[in-house]
Amino acid sequence: LNLGLRYDLYPGFEDAELNITNFLRDTPNGDAVVPNEASRQIAQPAFTSGLGTSRILTAAEAGLPETLRVTDKNNFAPRIGVAWRPFDDNRTVVRAGWGIYYTRFLGAIFNSLTGIHTSDNQTFGNSYDAAARIHAIVLPNTFAGAAGRGTSAVGNQNFSTANDPYLKDPQTHQWSVSVDREIGRRNAFRFTYSGRRDRNLTLAPDLNQLQPNTVGFVNLPRTARPYPNWNRVNTRDGGGEADYHDLTFQLRGEAVEGLHYSATYKWSHAISNIEQATNKPNFVEEINDRTDNRFDPGYTRGPVTAIPDHRFTATLLWEMPFFKGKAVLGGWTLSSIVTAQSGFHLTATYGSHCGSGTNCYTREKADAVAGQDPNSGPHTVQQWFNTGAFTDRAFFNAAGRPIFAGRFGNAEKGSILGPGLYTIDLGLFKEFKLSSEVGLKLSVQAQNVTNHPNYGLPETNLTSPNYGRITTLQPGVLGSRIVVIGARLQF
């Protein structure tokens, strides 16, 4: 039995160049805050020209530290671990553990505060004197004439990107239970259940987003916005959640002399409310997609795109017993890796316009059609899923023109199951001893030896002409068959 307690303290970063800015959401005009007076003095016209009645306050005036984020001081992290042999034969071991862990916000989050009030894009126009046959800008003189600086009209400027000044550090509860059992003298079985509960993950809302409406953000007066002096107010907030559970069964060992193997099957279930509207085939990152609906954190709750429900892997290493003692025919080693998994969880969207009228980002979720199963499609590259299970007609009028429906789409996140993957890789190796100090290693390696087509993701954007189609194969090691023959001389 092991017990532990850890305490983590992650204060915000100070910027020696005074180049950070945050947004004060609890002020009526949406004020900006900078570390100190020296930082306020370096604010550039491109930023100050569009402030209107919004102010630039120092951290002291706003009651914040110069890091512009209040330190989370509640990060107590207890741990417990248990190992137990329930029988006298020492062939069975039960292990269990639980712990709380925290992490700090690193550069991707902190960096979003930089270059806001100090951003200064200067443009120097070049000219040509035909009589003198010379340009105004000739190296090393690259600053000819007066610099042109952009300005922003009040209400047109984006604040990008703030952090919640009271943002708490991400927290995860992690736990696992495993049973290991020796089978015979050369094989073992392991069963594992593990899970995690993640909280205080980052979301990326626009604080100036309006409630869904039938007029449209661009058609409404600035006074309808929460912060009339701004267009978008992009921020990194807490409120992100993720829950994960898996069951793993593994058998490994030596089937017969010289034949080593490992076979693992995993069932997993991952749910998150982190925005992944573009069906990214990777895991949730520190910086995620912009949040479509800041009013309902559960709007994008659903299966995590890149975590399949089922995955099987097997490895094989066989010291082949044939033709022992034969210099050429004997002594070969065969290796193999088999991988199979179910598909990613994808979401139906449309990208023609912001049909909710909220000033949303790029695509929005489409509508689900009642009674239609998204995964009852023909599963061909021309139509992978049931394309009739989704519609965007509520966001267009009878003439086909875009309208604002005054609501978000209701398609479930992750309701489309993409294509799975299956691949077998083989390798054949042999080492020849040419002398006491020189050896030759021959190898033949085949990636995806059966040349099984592992399809890319189908297009789930209803606006695309390729909606429902698959137009790519998986890249890299999951792609087409590749055979590599090699020889290596060692001395």
C-alpha positions in Angstrom: 0.0 0.0 0.0 1.4 3.4 -1.1 0.0 6.7 -0.1 1.1 10.1 -1.3 0.1 13.8 -1.4 1.5 16.3 -3.8 0.9 20.0 -4.0 1.3 22.0 -7.2 1.5 25.7 -7.5 1.6 27.2 -11.0 1.7 31.0 -11.0 1.1 32.8 -14.3 4.0 34.0 -16.4 5.4 37.5 -16.2 6.5 39.1 -19.5 9.7 41.1 -19.2 8.8 43.0 -22.4 5.4 44.1 -21.0 3.8 42.7 -24.1 0.7 41.0 -22.7 -2.9 42.1 -22.5 -6.0 40.6 -21.1 -9.7 41.3 -21.3 -11.9 42.4 -18.3 -15.3 40.8 -18.9 -16.8 42.2 -15.7 -16.5 45.8 -17.0 -19.5 47.4 -18.9 -17.5 48.4 -21.9 -15.1 45.5 -22.0 -11.8 47.1 -20.8 -8.3 45.9 -21.5 -5.8 45.3 -18.8 -2.0 45.4 -19.1 0.7 44.7 -16.5 1.6 48.3 -15.4 1.9 51.9 -16.5 5.0 51.3 -18.6 3.1 48.7 -20.6 0.1 51.0 -21.1 2.5 53.6 -22.5 3.5 51.3 -25.4 0.0 50.7 -26.6 -0.1 51.3 -30.4 -2.6 53.3 -32.4 -3.8 50.3 -34.3 -5.2 49.1 -31.0 -6.2 52.3 -29.2 -8.0 53.8 -32.3 -10.8 51.3 -32.0 -11.4 51.3 -28.2 -14.2 53.8 -28.1 -15.3 54.1 -24.4 -13.3 51.0 -23.4 -10.2 51.7 -21.3 -6.8 50.3 -20.8 -6.3 49.6 -17.1 -3.1 48.5 -15.3 -3.1 45.3 -13.3 -3.1 47.2 -10.1 -6.1 49.3 -11.1 -8.0 46.1 -12.0 -7.0 44.2 -8.9 -4.9 41.6 -10.7 -1.3 40.5 -10.5 1.0 41.6 -13.3 0.7 38.1 -14.8 -2.9 39.1 -15.5 -4.1 35.8 -14.1 -4.9 34.9 -10.5 -2.9 31.9 -9.3 -4.9 28.8 -8.5 -3.7 27.7 -5.0 -6.0 24.7 -4.4 -4.0 22.1 -6.3 -3.8 19.3 -3.7 -3.2 15.9 -5.4 -3.5 12.8 -3.2 -2.4 9.4 -4.6 -3.0 5.8 -3.5 -1.6 2.5 -4.9 -2.2 -1.1 -4.0 -0.5 -4.4 -5.0 -1.8 -7.7 -3.7 -1.1 -11.4 -4.3 -4.3 -13.2 -3.4 -2.9 -16.7 -3.7 0.1 -18.5 -2.2 1.5 -19.5 -5.6 2.7 -16.0 -6.5 1.3 -16.4 -10.0 -1.5 -13.8 -9.6 -1.1 -10.1 -8.8 -3.8 -7.5 -8.4 -2.9 -3.9 -8.7 -5.0 -0.8 -8.3 -4.3 2.9 -8.1 -6.0 6.3 -8.0 -4.7 9.8 -8.1 -5.4 13.5 -8.8 -3.1 15.3 -11.1 -2.8 18.9 -12.3 -0.9 20.6 -15.1 0.0 24.2 -15.9 -1.0 26.3 -18.8 2.0 26.5 -21.0 3.0 28.6 -24.0 0.0 27.9 -26.2 -2.4 29.4 -23.7 -0.1 32.2 -22.3 1.1 33.2 -25.8 -2.4 34.2 -26.8 -2.1 37.2 -24.5 0.9 38.6 -26.4 1.0 41.1 -29.2 -2.5 42.6 -28.6 -2.1 46.2 -27.4 1.4 46.4 -28.8 0.7 45.1 -32.3 2.0 47.7 -34.7 2.0 46.8 -38.4 3.8 49.6 -40.3 3.8 49.8 -44.0 6.4 51.7 -46.0 5.3 52.3 -49.6 8.0 52.1 -52.3 8.1 54.7 -55.1 10.1 55.1 -58.3 11.7 58.3 -59.6 11.7 57.9 -63.4 14.0 60.9 -63.9 16.6 59.7 -61.5 15.9 56.1 -62.3 15.9 55.1 -58.6 13.5 53.6 -56.1 12.9 55.2 -52.8 13.6 52.0 -50.9 17.0 50.7 -51.7 19.0 48.6 -49.2 20.0 49.5 -46.5 17.4 52.2 -46.5 14.1 50.3 -46.0 12.1 53.0 -44.2 11.5 55.6 -46.9 8.8 58.1 -46.2 6.2 58.0 -43.4 4.9 54.7 -42.2 1.3 53.8 -42.9 -0.5 52.4 -39.9 -3.8 50.7 -39.9 -6.6 51.9 -37.6 -9.7 50.2 -36.4 -13.2 51.7 -36.3 -15.0 51.2 -32.9 -16.9 47.9 -33.0 -14.7 46.4 -35.8 -11.8 45.3 -33.7 -11.3 41.8 -32.4 -9.8 41.1 -29.0 -7.7 38.0 -29.7 -7.1 36.2 -27.5 -7.8 36.7 -23.8 -7.6 34.3 -20.9 -10.1 34.1 -18.1 -8.2 36.0 -15.3 -9.5 33.4 -12.8 -8.8 30.3 -15.0 -8.2 27.3 -12.8 -5.5 24.8 -13.6 -6.7 21.6 -15.5 -7.3 18.7 -13.2 -7.6 15.0 -13.9 -8.7 12.0 -11.7 -7.0 8.8 -13.0 -7.6 5.3 -11.8 -6.9 1.7 -12.8 -7.4 -1.9 -11.7 -5.4 -4.7 -13.2 -5.1 -8.5 -12.7 -2.0 -10.4 -13.9 -2.0 -14.2 -14.1 0.8 -16.4 -15.2 -0.3 -19.3 -17.4 2.1 -22.2 -17.4 5.8 -21.2 -17.3 6.0 -19.0 -20.5 2.7 -17.1 -20.8 0.7 -14.5 -18.9 -2.7 -12.9 -19.1 -3.5 -9.3 -18.0 -6.9 -7.6 -17.6 -7.0 -3.9 -17.0 -9.7 -1.4 -16.4 -8.6 2.3 -16.4 -10.4 5.6 -16.5 -10.0 9.3 -16.0 -12.2 12.3 -15.3 -10.8 15.6 -16.7 -12.1 18.9 -15.6 -11.2 22.6 -16.1 -10.0 22.0 -19.6 -9.9 25.0 -21.9 -12.8 26.1 -24.1 -12.4 28.8 -26.7 -15.6 31.0 -26.7 -16.3 34.4 -28.2 -17.6 36.5 -25.3 -19.3 38.8 -27.7 -21.4 36.0 -29.2 -25.1 36.8 -29.4 -27.9 34.5 -28.5 -29.3 32.7 -31.7 -31.4 35.1 -33.7 -33.1 35.4 -37.1 -31.5 38.8 -37.9 -27.8 37.9 -37.9 -24.9 39.4 -36.0 -23.8 41.6 -38.9 -27.3 43.1 -39.3 -27.8 44.0 -35.7 -26.6 47.3 -34.1 -23.5 47.3 -32.0 -25.6 48.0 -29.0 -27.0 44.4 -29.2 -23.6 43.0 -28.4 -22.5 42.3 -24.8 -19.5 44.5 -25.5 -20.4 47.1 -28.2 -16.9 48.4 -28.7 -15.7 45.0 -30.0 -16.4 42.6 -32.8 -15.1 39.3 -31.4 -13.8 38.8 -27.9 -11.9 35.5 -28.2 -10.8 33.9 -25.0 -9.6 30.8 -23.3 -12.0 29.8 -20.6 -12.4 26.8 -18.3 -15.4 24.5 -18.5 -14.0 21.8 -20.7 -14.7 18.3 -19.6 -13.6 14.8 -20.7 -14.4 11.3 -19.4 -12.6 8.1 -20.4 -13.0 4.4 -19.7 -11.3 1.4 -21.2 -11.1 -2.4 -20.8 -7.9 -4.1 -22.0 -7.3 -7.8 -22.4 -3.7 -8.9 -23.1 -2.1 -12.3 -23.7 1.6 -12.5 -24.1 4.5 -15.0 -23.9 6.2 -17.8 -25.8 3.8 -20.1 -27.5 6.5 -22.7 -28.4 10.2 -22.4 -28.2 11.3 -19.4 -30.3 7.8 -18.1 -31.0 7.2 -15.0 -28.9 3.8 -13.1 -29.2 1.6 -10.5 -27.7 -2.1 -9.9 -28.4 -4.1 -7.0 -27.0 -7.7 -6.0 -27.4 -9.0 -2.7 -26.0 -12.5 -1.4 -25.7 -12.6 2.3 -25.0 -15.2 5.0 -24.5 -14.3 8.7 -24.5 -16.7 11.6 -24.1 -15.8 15.3 -24.2 -17.4 18.7 -24.8 -14.3 20.1 -26.4 -15.1 21.6 -29.8 -13.9 19.4 -32.7 -16.2 20.5 -35.5 -13.7 19.9 -38.2 -13.3 16.2 -37.5 -9.6 16.4 -36.7 -8.1 12.9 -36.7 -6.0 13.5 -33.6 -6.4 14.0 -29.9 -7.8 17.1 -28.0 -4.9 19.6 -27.6 -4.3 22.5 -25.3 -5.5 24.8 -28.0 -8.7 23.5 -29.5 -11.3 24.7 -32.0 -13.4 27.7 -31.3 -16.5 27.1 -29.3 -19.7 27.4 -31.4 -22.2 27.8 -28.6 -20.9 29.6 -25.5 -24.3 29.4 -23.9 -24.4 25.7 -23.6 -21.2 23.8 -22.6 -23.0 20.5 -23.3 -23.8 21.4 -26.9 -20.6 19.7 -28.2 -20.5 16.9 -25.7 -20.1 13.6 -27.5 -17.5 10.9 -28.5 -13.9 12.1 -28.9 -13.1 12.0 -32.6 -9.8 10.2 -32.5 -10.5 7.5 -29.9 -12.0 4.4 -31.5 -14.3 2.0 -29.6 -12.4 -1.1 -30.5 -8.7 -1.7 -31.2 -6.7 -4.9 -31.6 -3.0 -5.3 -31.9 -0.8 -8.4 -32.1 3.0 -8.8 -32.4 4.9 -11.9 -33.4 8.6 -12.7 -33.3 9.5 -16.2 -34.6 13.0 -17.6 -34.7 12.2 -20.0 -37.5 13.5 -23.6 -36.7 13.8 -24.7 -40.4 17.1 -25.7 -41.9 19.1 -25.3 -38.7 22.8 -25.3 -39.4 22.3 -24.3 -43.0 24.3 -21.2 -43.8 21.9 -19.6 -46.2 18.5 -21.3 -45.6 18.6 -21.5 -41.8 18.6 -18.9 -39.0 15.9 -16.6 -40.3 13.7 -14.5 -38.0 10.1 -13.6 -38.9 8.3 -10.6 -37.3 4.8 -9.3 -37.7 2.5 -6.6 -36.4 -1.3 -6.8 -36.9 -3.4 -3.8 -36.3 -7.2 -3.5 -36.5 -9.5 -0.8 -35.1 -13.0 0.6 -35.6 -13.5 4.1 -37.1 -13.3 7.6 -35.8 -16.4 9.5 -34.5 -17.4 12.2 -37.0 -19.9 15.1 -36.9 -22.1 16.4 -39.7 -21.7 20.1 -40.3 -22.5 22.8 -42.9 -20.2 25.6 -43.8 -22.1 28.0 -46.1 -22.9 30.6 -43.4 -23.6 31.1 -39.8 -27.2 30.0 -39.7 -27.6 30.6 -36.0 -27.0 34.4 -36.5 -24.5 34.4 -33.7 -21.2 35.3 -35.5 -20.0 31.8 -35.2 -16.8 30.3 -36.7 -16.6 28.5 -40.0 -18.8 25.4 -39.8 -21.8 24.7 -37.6 -23.5 21.4 -36.8 -26.2 20.4 -39.2 -29.6 19.0 -38.3 -30.3 15.4 -37.8 -33.2 13.8 -39.7 -35.6 11.9 -37.4 -35.7 8.2 -38.0 -32.5 8.0 -40.1 -29.5 6.0 -38.9 -26.3 7.8 -40.0 -24.4 4.6 -40.2 -26.8 2.6 -42.4 -25.1 3.9 -45.6 -23.5 1.7 -48.3 -20.0 2.1 -46.9 -18.4 2.8 -50.2 -16.0 5.5 -51.2 -18.8 7.2 -53.2 -21.1 7.2 -50.1 -19.7 6.0 -46.8 -22.6 6.9 -44.5 -26.3 7.6 -44.8 -26.2 11.2 -46.2 -29.9 11.5 -45.8 -29.6 11.4 -42.1 -28.6 15.1 -42.0 -30.0 18.3 -43.5 -29.2 22.0 -43.5 -32.5 23.0 -45.1 -33.6 24.9 -42.0 -30.9 27.4 -42.7 -32.0 28.2 -46.2 -35.3 29.7 -47.6 -37.4 28.1 -50.3 -35.4 29.8 -53.0 -32.2 28.3 -51.6 -30.8 31.5 -50.1 -29.1 31.5 -46.7 -31.2 32.6 -43.8 -30.7 32.9 -40.0 -32.8 30.2 -38.4 -32.4 31.5 -34.8 -31.0 28.3 -33.5 -28.1 25.9 -33.7 -28.1 22.6 -35.5 -29.1 19.5 -33.5 -26.9 16.8 -35.0 -25.2 14.7 -32.4 -21.4 15.1 -32.1 -19.6 12.0 -33.2 -22.7 10.2 -34.6 -21.0 9.2 -37.9 -18.7 6.2 -37.6 -15.8 6.6 -40.1 -13.9 3.7 -41.8 -11.8 1.4 -39.6 -8.4 0.3 -40.4 -6.6 -3.0 -40.8 -3.0 -3.7 -41.6 -0.4 -6.5 -41.4 3.3 -5.7 -41.5 5.9 -8.4 -42.0 9.6 -8.5 -41.6 12.2 -11.2 -42.4 15.7 -10.9 -41.1 18.9 -12.9 -41.1 22.5 -12.2 -39.9 25.5 -13.7 -41.7 28.9 -14.0 -40.0 31.5 -13.2 -42.6 34.4 -13.2 -40.2 35.1 -12.7 -36.6 34.7 -9.0 -37.0 32.4 -8.5 -40.0 28.8 -9.4 -40.4 26.0 -8.9 -42.9 22.4 -8.4 -42.0 19.7 -8.9 -44.7 16.1 -7.8 -44.2 12.9 -7.7 -46.1 10.2 -5.5 -44.6 6.6 -5.2 -46.0 4.3 -2.5 -44.8 0.6 -3.4 -45.2 1.5 -6.6 -46.9 -2.0 -7.4 -48.0 -2.3 -3.9 -49.6 -5.6 -3.5 -47.8 -7.1 0.0 -48.6 -7.3 2.0 -45.4 -9.6 4.8 -46.3 -9.3 8.4 -45.1 -12.2 10.3 -43.5 -15.4 10.9 -45.4 -16.5 14.5 -46.1 -19.1 15.4 -43.5 -19.7 19.0 -44.6 -23.1 19.2 -46.3 -21.9 22.3 -48.2 -19.1 20.4 -49.9 -19.7 18.8 -53.3 -18.0 15.7 -51.9 -20.4 15.3 -49.0 -20.5 11.7 -47.9 -17.5 10.7 -50.2 -14.0 9.5 -49.3 -11.4 11.0 -51.5 -8.2 10.0 -49.7 -6.4 7.0 -48.1 -4.8 7.0 -44.7 -1.3 8.5 -44.9 2.0 7.1 -43.7 2.3 3.6 -42.3 -1.4 2.9 -42.9 -1.1 3.6 -46.6 -0.4 1.4 -49.6 1.9 -1.6 -49.5 5.6 -0.8 -49.4 8.3 -3.4 -49.5 11.9 -2.5 -48.5 14.8 -4.8 -49.1 17.9 -4.0 -47.2 21.5 -5.1 -46.5 23.7 -3.8 -43.7 27.4 -4.5 -43.4 28.6 -4.4 -39.8 32.3 -4.3 -38.8 
